């Protein structure tokens, strides 16, 4: 593995949170990013961590990160890695750190016998050409769906009502 890439440590949390907020600003969604150091620390290092990460360093400073979690392919019968976010500060781009972060995740996949490394990319992101150059394929025939906020709460309420027929509204 590239010596500039390593697993995230507790001491990196503040830097990674700052980078996540920079990514949100880059993606024109700064007002949607509410990540705190406490939340990231709990997700990465709590009792039952379900989030993992790598950081990229230049001159001893964290300038990039990849945060990921496991998914599962029912068709292949094995796990894969879903890359939630990858970001390298603009001044460090072109140094190979983005590719090195992806290579570290690919190495995780092959070492653990995982079948896939997947991520989403905004259509306008210039990194699309970079990802294609690595052999990544756009999954254009799939449409992403998401439930959040009121819709998520409403649907959860239907499940709770179905589980308790005596509950009002059931």
C-alpha positions in Angstrom: 0.0 0.0 0.0 1.1 3.5 -0.7 2.9 4.9 2.4 0.9 8.1 2.2 -2.3 6.1 2.8 -3.3 4.5 6.1 -6.3 3.5 8.2 -8.0 6.4 10.0 -7.1 6.9 13.6 -9.0 8.6 16.4 -6.5 11.5 16.2 -7.6 12.0 12.6 -11.3 12.6 13.3 -11.2 16.4 13.5 -9.3 16.6 10.2 -11.7 14.2 8.5 -14.7 16.1 9.7 -13.3 19.3 8.2 -12.6 17.5 4.9 -16.2 16.1 4.9 -17.5 19.6 5.2 -15.2 20.8 2.4 -16.6 18.0 0.3 -20.1 19.1 1.0 -19.2 22.6 0.0 -17.6 21.3 -3.2 -20.8 19.3 -4.0 -22.9 22.5 -3.4 -24.6 21.0 -0.4 -22.8 22.6 2.6 -26.1 23.3 4.3 -26.9 19.5 4.3 -23.8 18.4 6.1 -24.2 18.1 9.8 -21.3 15.7 10.7 -19.7 16.3 14.0 -16.5 14.9 15.4 -18.5 13.1 18.1 -20.7 11.4 15.5 -17.8 10.4 13.3 -15.8 9.1 16.3 -18.8 7.0 17.4 -19.3 5.6 13.9 -15.6 4.7 13.4 -14.6 3.7 17.0 -17.8 3.0 19.0 -18.9 -0.3 20.5 -20.1 -1.7 17.2 -18.4 0.3 14.4 -20.0 0.0 11.0 -17.9 2.7 9.3 -14.3 2.4 8.2 -11.9 4.8 6.8 -8.5 5.6 5.3 -6.7 8.9 5.2 -4.1 10.3 2.8 -1.2 12.3 4.1 1.2 14.8 2.6 4.0 16.2 4.7 2.3 14.8 7.9 -1.0 16.5 7.2 -4.3 14.7 6.4 -5.3 16.0 3.0 -7.7 13.3 1.8 -9.9 10.5 3.1 -12.1 7.6 2.1 -15.0 6.6 4.3 -16.6 3.2 3.6 -18.8 0.5 4.9 -19.7 -3.1 3.9 -22.5 -4.0 1.6 -23.6 -7.4 0.5 -24.2 -8.9 -2.9 -27.0 -11.5 -2.8 -26.1 -12.6 -6.3 -22.4 -13.2 -5.5 -23.0 -14.3 -1.9 -20.2 -12.1 -0.5 -19.7 -8.7 0.9 -18.3 -5.7 -0.9 -17.2 -2.2 0.0 -19.5 0.8 -0.5 -17.4 4.0 -0.7 -19.5 6.7 0.9 -17.1 9.5 0.4 -13.7 10.1 -1.2 -12.1 13.5 -1.1 -8.7 15.0 -1.7 -8.1 18.7 -1.1 -7.7 20.7 -4.3 -4.0 21.6 -3.6 -3.2 17.8 -3.2 -5.0 16.7 -6.4 -2.9 15.3 -9.2 -0.5 13.8 -6.6 -1.9 10.3 -7.0 -3.6 10.3 -3.6 -7.2 9.7 -5.0 -6.0 6.7 -6.9 -4.0 5.5 -3.9 -7.1 5.7 -1.7 -9.1 3.7 -4.2 -6.2 1.2 -4.6 -6.2 0.7 -0.8 -9.9 -0.1 -0.9 -9.4 -2.5 -3.8 -6.7 -4.2 -1.8 -9.2 -4.5 1.1 -11.6 -6.2 -1.2 -9.2 -8.6 -2.8 -7.6 -9.5 0.6 -11.0 -10.2 2.2 -12.6 -11.9 -0.7 -15.1 -9.2 -1.3 -16.7 -9.0 -4.8 -17.3 -5.3 -5.3 -16.1 -1.8 -4.7 -19.0 0.6 -5.4 -19.7 4.3 -5.1 -22.0 7.0 -6.4 -20.7 10.1 -8.4 -22.5 13.3 -9.2 -23.0 13.5 -13.0 -21.2 16.8 -13.2 -18.1 15.7 -11.2 -15.0 15.8 -13.4 -13.7 12.7 -11.5 -16.0 10.6 -13.7 -13.3 10.4 -16.4 -10.7 9.4 -13.8 -12.9 6.6 -12.5 -13.6 5.4 -16.0 -9.8 5.3 -16.7 -9.4 2.9 -13.8 -12.0 0.5 -15.3 -15.0 1.5 -13.2 -18.3 1.2 -15.0 -21.2 3.6 -14.6 -24.4 1.7 -13.6 -26.6 3.8 -15.7 -29.5 1.4 -15.7 -30.1 1.8 -12.0 -31.9 4.6 -10.3 -31.1 5.6 -6.7 -34.0 5.9 -4.3 -33.8 7.5 -0.9 -36.1 7.9 2.1 -35.3 10.6 4.6 -36.9 12.9 7.2 -40.7 12.9 7.2 -41.1 10.2 4.5 -38.8 7.9 6.5 -40.6 8.5 9.7 -44.0 8.0 8.1 -43.0 4.7 6.7 -41.5 3.5 9.9 -44.7 4.4 11.6 -46.6 2.1 9.3 -44.3 -0.7 10.3 -44.8 0.0 14.0 -48.6 0.2 13.5 -48.6 -3.1 11.6 -46.7 -4.8 14.5 -49.2 -3.5 17.1 -52.8 -3.9 15.8 -54.1 -2.2 19.0 -52.2 0.9 18.1 -54.3 3.8 16.9 -54.3 4.2 13.1 -53.5 0.5 12.6 
